[in-house]
Amino acid sequence: NIQSFRYLKTVSVAKSRRSNNNGEGNSLLDPEATKVSLMDPSTAQVTPLELVRKMLEKAQSLGVTVKKGKVVGLQREENGKYSAVKMENGEKVKGDVIVLAMGAWGVETEDWFDSFRVPMVGIASSSMIVKATASITDAPACFCSEDSNGCHLEMYPRPDNTVYVCGFGGSPHLKKEEVLKLNPDEIKPNQNRVLKAIDSFRHLSKLKSISVSESSNEADLTLQCCLRPCTSDSLPMIGKLPGVDIYIAHGHNCWGILWGPITGKVMSELILDGTTSLDLKSFDPMRFS
């Protein structure tokens, strides 16, 4: 029952000095400033926050308990078995198996296991959600070419008449020591890139009135930033560590919402059956070790 799920067109957008957009996306794009070509006539879309909330609610209805806190390590018994996750508050959460799905903070796991390497950076990517003043429900998803601001905007209109905008460019790549100094709520938008992206968005879209001064008004413009976990070969780390009941599932870069559900499915297969419906060889978490 995902209310935001729908299909929409996806288009490629380039800046243009004259109208040449073939009628595509006129409710969002400025026809005098853009040239549009169709990439896909039917792309599936879902709003990430709704998806993860409803998946969590479903899991809780099936008996899952959620504990919020910071993990600082694992409990290992004398026989070598890992038996619990150690929390910062001193609590130990016991389990038959342990799944580590830690996003960019997965770099810390190489300190927990001998000869285990996690060559991964956290890419701090700013984004914004813009509230449209007129209906944009027929607008397509837009992948824009790189411009003079260094932006290559991606614009995703949503059913609630907002537009999610990313592709600001200039995202810093944080190394392990930098990532581990940060908590998730300390990842903040890059104000310089925000200004560049707003300028680019104004030139491409019909929504000309937004400005960074409105960022305090969440009804008009919401600024945010995520830390994308990207491995050195750009593939996620998914699988079981040899000899122990430890399972790894991180490094999904910007594809977490797309890859998250199938990762959960194959991890459950691996834990329960020992085999998976998807070949995980390319995602072996030991491939860097």
Protein Blocks (a to p, Z undefined) as FASTA:
>chain_A
ZZkbccdddddddddfbdceeopaklmmcfklcccddfbfbdcdddfklmmmmmmmmmmm
nopacdddddfbdcddfkopafbdcdfkopacddfbdcddehjmlmmmmmmpghiacddd
dddddddddddfbdcklpccddddddfkopacdddddfkopacdehkojiacddfklmmm
pcfklpccdfklmmmmmmmmmmmmmblmbcfklmmmmkloccddddddddfkopaceddd
ehiacdcdehkljmlmmmmmmmmmmmmmmmmnopafbdfklmomklmZZ
